[in-house]
Amino acid sequence: MILAATDLVNNGFQEWADGLDGSRENLRALLVSDKGKSTLGKHISDLTKKWFKEKEPISKLTIAHRYCEKLEQLPADSPHLQQLPVALDGVIRALKLDSKLSKETVTASEEATP
């Protein structure tokens, strides 16, 4: 998410909020702050609204794109790839990405596969 935020600013789509230290270290410290009883998705939305001048949160899709880019950079023989299904399942649950539409999409793609 920090990479996504930094990319948005560096590419001119967002500006850091006035007075915010946009360094990786500071953003990481803010990210790991106590989220109370909020879900991870709500915590990220609430937190990242404060990061940008326009008070818009980072979208789950933007985070997912950056995550996929990092995965694509892993060598095919990386031992970390063996752990991905469990890790991705955890991310999906934490961000509450599971929806009727996503289930229908998965079912449709499985049916289309010969």
C-alpha positions in Angstrom: 0.0 0.0 0.0 2.9 2.4 0.7 4.2 1.7 -2.8 0.7 2.4 -4.2 0.5 5.7 -2.3 4.0 6.8 -3.4 3.2 5.9 -7.0 0.0 7.9 -7.0 2.0 11.0 -5.7 5.0 10.5 -7.9 2.8 10.1 -11.0 0.8 13.3 -10.2 -2.5 11.6 -9.4 -2.4 12.6 -5.7 -0.6 15.1 -3.5 0.5 14.4 0.1 -1.6 16.1 2.7 -0.1 19.3 4.1 2.4 18.5 6.8 2.5 14.7 6.0 6.0 13.1 6.0 5.5 10.8 2.9 8.7 8.8 3.7 8.3 5.0 3.6 9.3 4.8 7.3 6.6 7.3 8.4 3.9 5.8 6.3 4.7 2.3 7.6 4.5 3.6 11.2 1.1 5.1 10.5 -0.1 2.0 8.8 0.7 -0.3 11.7 -0.9 2.0 14.2 -3.8 0.6 16.3 -6.8 0.1 14.1 -9.2 -0.5 17.0 -12.1 -2.6 16.0 -12.0 -1.6 12.3 -11.5 -4.2 9.6 -8.3 -4.0 7.7 -10.1 -2.5 4.7 -11.8 0.2 6.8 -8.5 1.0 8.6 -6.7 1.4 5.2 -9.5 3.6 3.9 -9.7 5.8 6.9 -5.9 6.1 7.2 -5.1 6.8 3.5 -7.8 9.5 3.4 -5.5 11.4 5.8 -2.4 10.9 3.6 -3.7 12.8 0.6 -4.6 16.5 0.0 -7.9 15.5 -1.7 -8.9 13.2 1.2 -9.5 10.2 -1.1 -8.5 6.8 0.1 -6.4 4.3 -1.9 -8.7 1.9 -3.6 -8.5 -1.9 -3.1 -7.9 -2.2 -6.8 -4.9 0.1 -6.7 -3.4 -2.0 -3.9 -4.1 -5.2 -5.7 -2.4 -3.9 -8.9 0.8 -3.1 -7.0 0.7 -6.4 -5.2 0.3 -8.3 -8.5 3.3 -6.3 -9.9 5.4 -7.5 -7.0 4.3 -11.1 -7.5 5.2 -11.0 -11.2 8.7 -9.9 -10.3 9.3 -13.1 -8.2 11.4 -15.7 -10.0 9.4 -18.8 -10.9 11.5 -21.0 -8.6 11.0 -18.7 -5.6 10.1 -20.7 -2.5 7.7 -17.8 -1.6 5.4 -18.8 -4.5 4.5 -22.0 -2.7 3.1 -19.9 0.2 1.0 -17.6 -2.0 -2.4 -19.4 -2.0 -2.6 -19.2 1.8 -1.3 -15.7 1.8 -3.7 -14.5 -0.9 -6.6 -16.2 0.9 -5.7 -14.2 4.0 -5.5 -10.9 2.1 -8.9 -11.6 0.4 -10.5 -12.3 3.8 -8.8 -9.3 5.5 -9.8 -6.8 2.8 -13.3 -8.4 2.5 -12.9 -8.9 -1.3 -15.2 -11.9 -1.3 -18.5 -10.9 -3.0 -21.2 -12.5 -5.0 -19.7 -11.0 -8.2 -16.3 -12.4 -7.5 -17.8 -15.9 -6.8 -19.7 -15.7 -10.1 -16.6 -14.6 -11.9 -14.6 -17.5 -10.6 -17.4 -19.9 -11.4 -17.7 -18.6 -14.9 -13.9 -18.8 -15.5 -13.8 -22.4 -14.2 -16.6 -23.4 -16.5 -14.9 -21.8 -19.5 -11.7 -23.7 -18.9 -11.5 -26.8 -21.1 
